[in-house]
Amino acid sequence: MEEMVNSRYLLMLLVAAAMLLPPLLAWGEHIYLRHGDVSGKRRVLYLLLYFVLIHAVVFGAAHVRGVRGLSLQTVTLTYVIKHLGFGLICALIAPFFCCLILESDITPHGFQKYGRRLFKDIRRYSQYVVRSAGAYLRAEVVNSYLDWLWWLIEPLCMMLIYTFIFGYVFGSSEPNFSVFVFIGLIMWNFFSRNVSYSVNAISLNLPIITRVYLPKYMLLATQILVNGFKLMVSYGITFVMILLFRIPLTVHILWAVPLLFLLFLFTFAVGTFLMHYGVYVKDLSHVVGIVLNMMMYLSGVFYSMNRLPAPFDGLLGTFNPMAFLMSAMRDALLYGTMPDWGVYFGWLCASLVIAAVGLYTIYYNENAYAKIS
């Protein structure tokens, strides 16, 4: 009886979170885009607007899929978590359109101006990013006896450690477990290294940004290119291992390209935000380190999402972007199955929105970074 009461309290808590968190996120993003220049009365009206708008979209989508007649007595944990996840994605996207309609200072012309500036900067500074990444890679191995072989040795050694611990000590039953772990490990290393770097990217490159103008996100793009090169080297090892273990290759291996694109985009999007706030919050690197450690164990680096009890297996694999990307990549390379494209396009839209807001934030504040750092 006590367990039933506790589970009911947990369900009620999640229902409250699903109802309140998405509107609050959208409301906060709206205020953020306006740089806080919104009167108190309009803030309340915007919060009510997003509450009605987001839940109308979420409940409407559920109604179309045949979910009807819900009540607090019949609602399930799976539905509540899906409601929360879909609501959060809607909350990321909705403020852009609402700001265009409701805010006279935010116009399509303003977005076009930033867009033109972005593409102009990419054309102008792309050679710097490529040359800087090449110089960093050469400097990394210049005094090393094994040279670029370290880019192969490090992930291979980590794969052997995880394979021994989770494959033999804990008895994982995943087929081709060595390749399974290696795919998850190289994707996680790419994400975590870039995210960790982004927090201190401005302060580490003060000698550059104080002497010449450089769009600050180019610093992150350089690091992503460096780690992206190492990722491609590791994927070369992955294909060699697939051939050695005689894993059947199917046409679904081509889905690795759009999955890698999403990995790069999501990493860049998260990094732009952390670049900005890393300038103002000196302890952010410690917080990010803790979050990354927690996220690693929740992303299925060395286990399959199927090992989790329902409904957390599907939900975590859907609403944790790294867990989804790792599972989808393993499905494409090892098991010959197609990723869930509904989830893919949901995270693609969310990553584009996060990247757009992050770039807007950097452009708006970049003149102050050198003074504060």
C-alpha positions, 0 to 999 in steps of 0.5 A: 500500500505504501509503495502504491502511494509513493508511486502515485506521488511520483506520478503527480509530481511528474504531471506537475512538471510536464504541465509547468516546465515547458511553458516556463522554458518557452517564457524564459526563452522569450524574455531572453530573446528580448534581453529582459526588456518586457514589462511585468504585465506582459510577462504574465500574459506571455506565460499564460500564452505559452501555457495554452499554446504548448499544451494545445499542441501537445494534447492535439498531437496526442489526440491525433494519435488516438490518446483520448479521455485522459484523467489523473486516474488513467494517465500512465507514467509513459504518457506523462514523460512523453508529454514532458519531452514533446512539450520541452521541444515545442518550448524551444521552437515556439518563442521564435515564432511568437517573438516575430509576431508579438515583438516589434523589435524582433523582425524577419529582417533582424534574423536575416541580418544575423544570418547573412553575417553568419554566412559571411563570417563562415566564408571569411574565417573558414580557412583560419579554422582549417589551418588552426585545427591542422596546426593544433593536430601537428603540435599535439604529436610533434614531440611524441614517439608514436606520433598520430598512433596515439589517436588510435591507441587511446580509444582502443585501450579504453575499449579494451578496459570497458569490454573487460569490465562490462563484457566479462566481469558483468557479463554483458550479452550484447553481440559484438560487444567490443565494436558496440562499446567502441562506437559509443565511446568514440561518440561520447569522447567527441561530445564531452571533449568539445563541451568541456573545452567550450566552457573555457574557450574564451579565457583560453584564447584571450591573446587572440581575441584581444588583438584581432577580431574573430567570431568567438564561435570559430574557436569552438568550430576549430576544436570541433574540427580537431576532435572531428578528425580524430572521430573519423580516424576512430570510425576507420578503426570501427569499419576494420573491426566490422570486417574482422568480426564479419558483421554483415554490412547493409545499405543502412550503413549510409544513415551514419552520415546524417547521424554524424551531422546531428552529433556535430550540430548538437555539440556545436549548439550546446557549446555556443551556450557554454562559451557565453556563460563560461565567461560570466560563471567561473564555476561552470566548468565544475558543474559541466564536469559533474553533468557530463559524468552523470550523462555518460552513465545515462547515455548507454556508452557501455550498455544497451538501452534495452537493459533498462526497465520499461518505460525508461528504456524507450524514454531515455533513448528518445529524450537523451540526445546522446543515448539516441545517437549512440543507439541509432549509430549502432543500429545502422552499423551493427544491426542493419536497421533504420533510426527513428526519424521522428526522434531524429528530426525532433532533435535536429529542430531542437539543435538548430534552435539552440544553435541559433539562440547561442550564436545570437547570444555570442554576437550580441555580447562578444564585445564585452568578453575581453573586458570581463575575462 
